Structures are given as C-alpha cells and as structure tokens.
Amino acid sequence: MSRYREADVGKVKTVSIRDRKNKVQAAQNARPLQPGSSFCAFLDGLPRILAGQDLHELADGIAAAVRSRKPVLLMMGAHVVKVGLSPLVVDLMEGGILSGIALNGAGAVHDVEMAYFGGTSEDVAESLKNGRFGMVKETSDLINRAVQVGSEARLGFGESIGKWMSENPPPFHRNSILGQAYRLGIPATVHVAVGTDIVHQHPTADGSAIGDTSLRDFRIFTHLVSEIGGGVVLLFGSSVVLPEVFLKALTVARNIRGSVNGFVTANFDMVRHYRPRVNVVERPTQEGGKGYHFVGHHEIMMPLLALAVKEKLGG
C-alpha cells in the first residue's frame, strides 16, 4: 500500500443533473444537410455554439445596423485584395451594407494594381535577391501622382486615388474598392505608415503629399467612428496599423463628442493577434456593445459573413 494518504472520495457530495445548469443543449446541435440544400439551410444548420452562435449574432447585428441606418465600417489589410475579395467588398458597398472603408497603404497598392493591370502580388523572396522588389515603375508613378494632385485639392489619400480613377478609368475599374467607393460617395480612407509600401521606394514619392492626404483620411475616419453608436466595425487582416488607427480615432471621437458606445466589433484573421484583440474587440466595447473573434481564412470567412448578412436582411 502507498505510504501517502488519499482523499476519502466516499465523502463526496453529489447533485442531480436535473439541478445542474448546462451550457450546451440538444437544441443547439448542428443539423445535417442534404446535397443541394440552400445557403439559408446551411446557416440555420450551424451549431448555435461558440463561433456558430457568434456568426449568427454578428450577422444579426450588421443587419440591424443596416435597417436602422447605422454605420457599418470595414477596416481591411491588403490580404483581402490579394485573395480576390474586392468584388465582394464592392457588392457590399453597392448593397448599402458598408458605409465606410479603411485600408492600410498596401491595400491601396494592391487595389490600384488590380484595377489598372489586372494582377498584383509579386514574388518578394525572388525579387529581393537582386534589389528589384517593389521597383515597378507604373504603380508608383500612378499612386504618387494621384496623391500629389489630391493633396493640392485638399483631398484624402483614398479619395485622391478614387478621383484619379474616375478621370482615368482603369480596365478593371469595376472591381476596385477605392474606385467604386468614390463612385458611390462612400468614404474610403487609407492609413499609411511611411516606408512600409513599395511606392515609398521611388523618387516620385512626395512625403508631404503622402502625410497630408493620409492625415486628412485619419480625420475623415475619426468622424465616421464618432457616429458608430449602434453600428458595427469589422476588421479583416490588419494586425497592427488599423487596430492602432481605430483606437486613436475612437479616443478623439470620445474626446470631442462624449459618449461613443453601444457598437459591435469583430476581428477576422487566420491567427489571434494582440492588437486586434485588445484595440478592436475588447477595450472599445468595455462600456457597452460586444466584440467578436473569428479565426479562419479571409477567402472563406468574408463570403460566409456577407451571405449570412444578406440572408438576415432578406428574411
């Protein structure tokens, strides 16, 4: 026998399962589908547990914001464009679901390349070997010139590119987020970190114009955030720049306006990062509202969310 004492489990006090509160009920289980089932059936068949329930709640929140004419803002990194989701973002703008867009600088670069040249995203590892990474002339000349002209007209960065596209239509203008936002009159702001984008490597880069237009975009975005009460803020694929921009915009909005609360936030990314979690999901909603985290590939999660919202609105 062991020389150590054991707990006397004979003294354990048990309870009936009928008296215990369960966090999971049979009614929440997934429902199997048959081939040819509708997306509505798929959505209703998701388990109402964890992310399955969160997706329903978020889609309901977006639909409610749209119905009550509250803002739905999309903050997005360049990866959204690179995985082919621009047509989806344009569709959500045209459908009256998105009321504002915020991109980082790389997002604008890829949007412009897709609009004018129908392709983007070079092989960085290969190009870096011989110093040719980011040295494409056409992209930089176009963006830097558009921003210079926009700065002279006192426009924001995103508006500068959108206006340039309206006056110099690219072959693939239909799928440009910045171009279509300008056409629709939806604010699309670009938040640049100087030195992070390939267009900054070129002699055509004008620091004063870049700073002027991007700072103006910060103030435009701050105004959008000041009206976010009852609305929704979505973040797809920016783990540093846009979470920081949002936090600063929110504090300026509260400083000027007072209470800016009661909104929903959601972060979508392939891994959980500190800044999106703290600066978008947790801190901004601590006095009202709710934040959500979703982990998964953008090329799957955004179409899933977009159609879920349309189903909620259609129903």
matplotlib code that plots the C-alpha trace (Angstrom):
import matplotlib.pyplot as plt

x = [0.0, 1.1, 2.6, 0.7, -2.8, -5.6, -8.7, -11.8, -14.0, -16.7, -17.5, -18.1, -21.5, -23.2, -26.0, -28.7, -28.0, -31.6, -30.4, -27.3, -27.2, -25.9, -24.1, -25.0, -28.4, -29.5, -31.5, -28.2, -26.8, -25.9, -28.5, -27.2, -27.8, -28.6, -26.9, -28.5, -29.5, -29.8, -27.3, -30.2, -30.5, -26.7, -26.7, -29.6, -28.0, -24.8, -24.5, -25.6, -22.4, -19.2, -18.3, -21.5, -23.6, -21.2, -21.6, -25.4, -25.2, -22.8, -24.8, -27.9, -26.1, -25.0, -28.5, -30.0, -27.4, -28.3, -32.0, -31.6, -29.2, -26.3, -22.7, -21.0, -17.3, -14.8, -11.2, -9.1, -5.5, -4.0, -4.6, -8.3, -7.5, -4.8, -7.1, -9.7, -12.3, -12.6, -15.7, -17.4, -16.5, -17.8, -21.0, -21.5, -21.0, -23.4, -25.9, -25.9, -24.3, -20.9, -20.9, -17.1, -13.9, -10.4, -7.3, -3.6, -1.2, -0.5, -4.3, -4.3, -1.2, -2.9, -6.2, -4.6, -2.6, -5.6, -7.7, -5.1, -3.1, -5.4, -2.8, -0.8, 1.5, 5.0, 7.3, 9.1, 11.7, 12.8, 12.7, 14.6, 17.7, 18.6, 17.1, 14.1, 11.4, 8.8, 10.6, 7.7, 7.5, 3.9, 2.3, 4.4, 4.2, 0.4, -0.2, 2.3, 1.0, -2.6, -1.7, 0.2, -2.8, -5.2, -3.1, -3.2, -7.0, -7.1, -8.4, -7.8, -5.5, -8.3, -10.4, -7.4, -7.0, -10.7, -11.0, -7.9, -9.6, -12.8, -10.9, -8.5, -10.6, -8.6, -9.5, -10.7, -12.3, -15.4, -13.6, -11.6, -12.6, -11.2, -12.7, -16.1, -16.2, -15.5, -18.3, -20.8, -19.8, -18.6, -15.6, -12.6, -9.6, -6.0, -3.7, -0.1, 3.0, 5.8, 8.4, 6.1, 4.8, 6.7, 5.7, 7.8, 10.9, 10.6, 11.9, 8.3, 7.2, 6.3, 6.4, 4.4, 1.6, 1.5, 1.4, -1.1, -3.6, -3.2, -3.6, -6.8, -8.0, -7.4, -9.7, -12.3, -12.2, -12.4, -15.6, -17.0, -16.1, -17.7, -21.1, -20.6, -23.0, -25.4, -23.3, -20.6, -16.8, -15.3, -11.5, -10.1, -6.4, -4.6, -2.8, -1.0, -1.8, -5.6, -6.1, -3.9, -5.7, -9.1, -8.1, -6.8, -9.8, -12.2, -10.4, -10.5, -14.2, -15.0, -12.9, -14.9, -18.3, -18.5, -20.1, -19.5, -20.6, -23.1, -21.5, -20.3, -16.8, -15.4, -11.9, -11.3, -7.9, -6.0, -4.4, -5.2, -3.1, -2.7, -3.7, -6.9, -8.0, -7.3, -7.7, -10.7, -12.6, -12.0, -11.2, -13.6, -16.6, -15.9, -18.6, -21.3, -21.6, -19.9, -16.7, -16.2, -13.2, -13.2, -10.2, -10.1, -9.1, -10.4, -11.4, -13.8, -14.9, -15.8, -18.1, -19.6, -20.3, -21.5, -24.1, -25.2, -25.9, -27.8, -29.9, -30.7, -31.7, -33.7, -35.5]
y = [0.0, 3.6, 5.4, 8.6, 9.5, 9.5, 11.7, 9.9, 10.2, 8.3, 11.7, 13.4, 15.1, 14.5, 16.5, 15.6, 16.5, 17.9, 20.6, 21.5, 24.3, 23.1, 25.5, 23.2, 22.0, 19.5, 22.2, 23.9, 20.9, 21.2, 19.9, 17.6, 18.8, 17.0, 17.7, 20.7, 22.4, 26.2, 28.5, 29.5, 25.9, 25.7, 28.8, 27.6, 24.2, 25.6, 24.6, 27.5, 27.1, 29.2, 30.6, 29.2, 31.3, 34.3, 34.3, 34.5, 37.2, 39.3, 38.9, 39.9, 42.9, 44.0, 43.5, 45.5, 48.4, 48.5, 48.6, 51.4, 53.3, 53.0, 52.8, 49.5, 50.2, 47.7, 48.0, 45.8, 44.9, 44.2, 40.5, 41.0, 42.3, 39.6, 36.7, 38.0, 39.6, 43.0, 42.2, 41.1, 44.4, 46.4, 44.3, 45.1, 48.8, 48.8, 46.9, 49.6, 47.3, 49.0, 52.7, 53.3, 51.6, 51.9, 50.4, 50.4, 51.6, 48.2, 47.7, 50.8, 49.5, 46.1, 47.7, 50.1, 47.2, 45.0, 47.9, 49.1, 45.9, 43.0, 41.4, 42.0, 40.5, 39.7, 37.0, 39.0, 36.4, 36.1, 39.9, 40.8, 38.9, 41.4, 44.6, 44.6, 44.1, 46.8, 48.6, 48.5, 52.0, 52.2, 51.5, 54.0, 56.7, 56.4, 56.4, 59.0, 61.4, 60.8, 61.6, 64.8, 66.0, 65.1, 66.9, 70.1, 69.7, 69.0, 65.5, 62.4, 59.7, 57.3, 60.0, 61.1, 57.7, 57.3, 60.6, 59.8, 56.5, 58.3, 60.7, 58.0, 54.8, 51.6, 48.4, 46.7, 49.6, 47.6, 45.6, 48.5, 49.2, 52.7, 53.5, 52.2, 53.8, 57.1, 56.5, 55.6, 58.5, 56.2, 57.4, 55.1, 56.1, 55.0, 54.9, 55.0, 54.1, 55.8, 53.4, 50.3, 50.5, 49.9, 53.3, 55.0, 53.5, 55.6, 59.1, 60.1, 59.7, 63.0, 62.8, 66.0, 64.8, 61.3, 62.7, 65.4, 63.1, 60.2, 62.6, 64.0, 60.4, 59.8, 62.8, 61.6, 58.2, 59.7, 61.4, 58.1, 56.5, 59.3, 58.2, 54.4, 54.1, 51.3, 50.3, 47.8, 47.8, 44.9, 44.2, 41.8, 41.2, 44.1, 43.2, 46.4, 49.6, 49.7, 48.5, 51.3, 53.8, 52.7, 53.1, 56.7, 57.6, 56.3, 58.3, 61.5, 60.9, 60.4, 63.4, 65.7, 64.1, 62.5, 59.0, 56.9, 53.4, 50.6, 49.3, 45.9, 45.0, 41.8, 40.7, 38.2, 36.7, 33.5, 33.7, 35.7, 38.8, 41.1, 44.5, 43.4, 41.6, 44.4, 47.5, 46.4, 43.6, 44.3, 47.9, 49.8, 47.7, 47.5, 50.1, 48.8, 46.8, 43.5, 42.2, 39.0, 37.0, 34.7, 32.6, 31.5, 32.2, 35.5, 34.0, 31.7, 33.8, 37.0, 35.3, 33.4, 36.5, 38.5, 36.0, 35.4, 39.2, 39.1, 36.2, 38.1, 41.2, 39.2, 37.4]
z = [0.0, -0.6, 2.4, 1.4, 2.4, -0.1, -0.2, 1.1, -2.0, -0.1, 1.4, -1.9, -2.2, -5.5, -7.2, -9.7, -13.3, -13.2, -10.8, -12.9, -15.4, -18.8, -21.2, -24.2, -25.1, -27.7, -29.4, -30.2, -32.2, -35.9, -38.3, -41.1, -44.7, -47.9, -51.3, -53.0, -49.7, -49.7, -48.0, -45.7, -44.6, -44.2, -42.0, -39.9, -39.6, -37.9, -34.3, -32.1, -30.1, -29.9, -33.3, -34.8, -32.4, -32.8, -36.6, -36.2, -33.6, -35.7, -38.9, -36.9, -35.6, -39.0, -40.5, -37.6, -38.1, -41.9, -41.2, -38.6, -40.9, -38.5, -39.9, -40.8, -41.2, -42.8, -41.9, -44.1, -44.8, -48.3, -47.9, -48.6, -52.1, -52.7, -52.1, -54.6, -52.3, -53.9, -55.9, -52.6, -50.9, -53.9, -53.8, -50.1, -50.7, -53.6, -51.5, -48.8, -46.2, -45.9, -45.2, -44.8, -45.7, -44.2, -45.8, -44.9, -47.5, -49.0, -49.5, -51.8, -53.7, -54.5, -55.3, -57.8, -59.4, -59.8, -61.2, -63.8, -64.6, -63.6, -61.4, -58.2, -55.5, -56.8, -55.5, -52.8, -51.9, -55.6, -56.3, -53.1, -54.2, -56.9, -55.4, -57.7, -55.1, -55.3, -58.2, -60.6, -62.1, -63.3, -59.9, -58.0, -60.6, -60.7, -56.9, -56.1, -58.8, -57.8, -54.2, -55.2, -57.2, -54.4, -51.8, -53.9, -54.0, -50.2, -50.6, -48.5, -49.8, -50.7, -52.3, -54.3, -55.9, -56.4, -58.1, -60.3, -61.3, -62.2, -64.5, -65.8, -65.8, -65.4, -67.4, -64.3, -62.6, -61.7, -59.0, -57.5, -53.9, -54.0, -57.4, -56.6, -53.2, -54.9, -57.4, -54.7, -52.4, -49.6, -47.6, -48.3, -46.2, -46.5, -43.4, -44.4, -42.4, -44.3, -45.5, -45.5, -49.0, -52.3, -53.7, -51.0, -52.5, -55.7, -56.4, -57.2, -53.6, -52.0, -48.2, -47.7, -50.0, -48.5, -45.0, -45.8, -47.5, -45.0, -42.0, -43.6, -44.0, -40.3, -39.5, -42.0, -40.4, -37.0, -38.0, -39.2, -35.9, -33.9, -35.4, -34.8, -31.8, -32.7, -35.7, -36.4, -37.0, -38.9, -39.1, -41.7, -41.9, -40.4, -37.2, -36.4, -38.3, -38.4, -34.8, -33.7, -36.0, -34.8, -31.1, -31.7, -33.8, -31.1, -28.4, -30.4, -31.2, -27.5, -26.6, -28.9, -28.8, -25.4, -25.2, -28.3, -27.2, -27.9, -31.1, -32.2, -33.3, -34.9, -35.9, -38.6, -39.1, -39.6, -36.1, -33.0, -32.6, -29.6, -31.1, -32.9, -29.7, -27.3, -29.5, -31.5, -29.7, -26.0, -25.0, -27.3, -26.1, -22.4, -21.6, -23.9, -27.1, -27.8, -29.6, -31.5, -32.7, -35.7, -36.8, -40.4, -43.9, -45.3, -48.6, -46.8, -43.8, -45.7, -48.3, -45.4, -43.4, -46.5, -47.5, -43.9, -43.6, -46.9, -45.7, -42.5, -44.4, -46.9, -44.2]

ax = plt.figure().add_subplot(projection="3d")
ax.plot(x, y, z, "-o")
ax.set_aspect("equal")
plt.show()
